Amino acid sequence: MDLAQAAIGPGMAVFTRYRQVLDAQGRPLPVREALALINQTLDEVLAEQEGDFDADTRWALAWFEQHGFDEGEYGVAETLSKAKNTSVEGMRQAGIVESCRGRVRLLEPKELPADWDPGEDARFSHWKAVHQLVRRLQTGGEAAAAELAAKLGSRRRHRAGTRLPPVHGLRAQEARRRGAVVQRAGAELAGDRAAGAGRRRVGARAAGTGDLTEIQQYG
């Protein structure tokens, strides 16, 4: 279920249960203002979650919300990249966007390189990792996705001393059929972590038209 809709539903339900809804000052609260308050709170929650992501992933999440995998203006993309402390050119070199003739778009999973190795990637991002998992699942099935998940876990162990942002909790928007398998692949990644560590959750949107599923790892 879409997170925004999930947040709005319970907030709007009070207007059907009660004859009048009041704000903190005791004044009648219009539906428009209630929606603004709900969206403001939702933005604050999402901002906290995205704080654990790398800059490229934060940009990709914001861009995907507005454009999906469609093209957008370069100037808008570059302005957004400055707000997220990254750059369009850097993300182009990292292999997650295409920038040409004043237009920018996110690369779809099927366009990502088949020989990607997370251990050799100098500009690793959570966005890239989850879309590579989607690509592996689409092209090679469960075994290929699980193999990549294991490499992601190995990358975490080898670079534990560099305070690398966590790979766990990647939240992929994928069709039900594919999402369940991605979740199982993430469970293998979770199994590699030491027992007793705290559990945390973060998210990144992935390609597809289905539900939200989570890839979790103990961090």
N, C-alpha and C positions, 0 to 999 in steps of 0.2 A: 504494500500500500504506500502511496506517496506520503512522504513525511509531513508535508505542509497540510494536506487534507486530513491526515490523522490528528494533527494538532488543532485544526480549526473545528472539527466535528464536536468534540467535548465542550469547547468554548462556546459554540453557538447553541448547544443543547439547553443552556440555562434560559435562553429566550423563549423556549417552548414550554418550559416547566413552570415559569413564574410570570405573573402578570406584569411585573416591572423589574428591571435590572438597574441598580444604582452603582455609581462609581465611588471612589474613596471619599469624596466630599459629600456624598449623599444625593448627588444630582442624577437624573435619568441618563443612562448610558446608551447612546445610539449604536446600532449594529455596526455602522462604519467605524466608529471609534474602537469598538470591541475587536473588530478584525485587525485594526492597526496595532493594538496592544498585543494580540496573539502573534502577529507576524514579527513584531519587535522582539518578543521573548524568544521566538523560534530562531531568529537571526543570532541572538546572543548565545543560544545553546550551540548552534552550528559553528559559530566562530570559535568557541572553546574547543570543540572537537577537532576542527581543522588546524588548531594550533600545533598539533603533533605532526602535521604533514610537512613535507618539503615544499619549497616555494613553487616548483613546477606543478605539483599536484594541486596546490591551492588555486593556482591560475586555471588549470584544466577544469577543476570543479566549477568554478565561477563561469568560465566560457561555455562549458557544456550545458549549464542551466539555461543559457540564453540562445545558443546556436546548435547544440547537439554536435553532429559531425558535419554540419553545413558550413559554408564559407561566411566570413565576416570581414569587416573593414580592418585593414592593418592598423590604422591610427587608433581605433578602439581597442584592438588587441594589445598594442604597445602601451597604451595608457593603463590598461588593467595590469599588465605585467609589472609596471613600475610600482603599482599599489601592492603587488604580491612579492616584490623584491626579486624579480627575475627579468628575463628579456625574451622577446620573440625569437631573436637570432640564436640565443642559447638553447631554447627549446627546439628550434629547427635542427641544430647540430646534435641535440640529444635524441632526435628521431621521434618526437611525439606530435609535431605539427608540420604542416606544409605552408610555406610563405612564398607567394609568387604574385607579381603584378598588383600589388596593393591589396591582396586578399589573403586571409589566414584561415586555416581549418585544422581541426584535430585529425590525426590519422586514425582510421578504423583498425580494429584488431587484425583483420585480414591483410592490411598493408604493412604490418610490422615485420621486421626481419626474422626469418625462421631459425637463424643460428644465434639468436641472442643468448648471451651468457651473463647472468647477473653478477657473477664474480669478477668479470672483466669490464663491466660498465662503469666508466668514470663519472657519469652523471645519472646515477640511479634515481628513480622516483617511484613512489607508490602507485601512481597512475599507470606508469609503464608496466610495472610488475603485474597488476591485476588484468590489464589488457593482454599482456603476453599469456597469462593463464587462460584467458578466454580464447585466444587464438589457438593455443595448444589443444584445448578441449574441443574446439570446432574442427581442427584438422587432424588431430591424432588420438582423440578420445581420452578416456579416464587415465590410462597409463601414462600418456604424454604429459597431461596436466599434473599428475602426481610426481613425475620425475622433476618437473620444473619447480614444484613446491618444495621438494627436498633440496634443490640447489639454493632456493631462497633461504631456507633454514640454515644451510651451510654458510652462506654469505653472512648471515647474522652472527654466527659463532666466530667466524674468522675476524670480524671487524667489531667485536664487542667493545673494544677499548676506545673506539673513535666516536662514541655517542651517536651512532647512526640512528636516524629516526626510525621508529618501529615499523616493521612490515606487517605486524599482526592487525587484525581488525579490518582488513580491507573489505569494504562493503560494495559488492558488485550488483549493478542492476542488470540482471540477466533473465532470460526466459526460464520458466519453472524447470523444464527438462534439463537445461544446462546448469542452472543455478545450484541444484541439489548436488551435482557432481563436483562443482567448484567448492562447495562447502565441505565435501568429504576430503577433497585434496588439501584444503586448509587445515582440516583436522589432523592430517598426517604431519603437517608443519608444526602444529601445536604440540604434537607428541614428542617432538625433539627437544622441547624446552625443559629446564630443570623443575622438578616437583617443588611445590610450595611457593613458587613465584606468584605475584599478584596478577590478576586478570584484568585486562583493559580492552576497550573497544573503540575503534575509530573507523572511518568509512571512506570509500572512494567510488564514485559511480563508474559503472562499466557499460559497455554497449549492450544493446538488446531491448526488448520490449516487455519484459516480464516483471517479476517481483524483485524485492530487495533481499539479497542473501548475504551472509557474512562469512568471511574467511577469518578465523580467529587463531591467535597464537598467544601463548603465555609470554609476557614481556617483563 
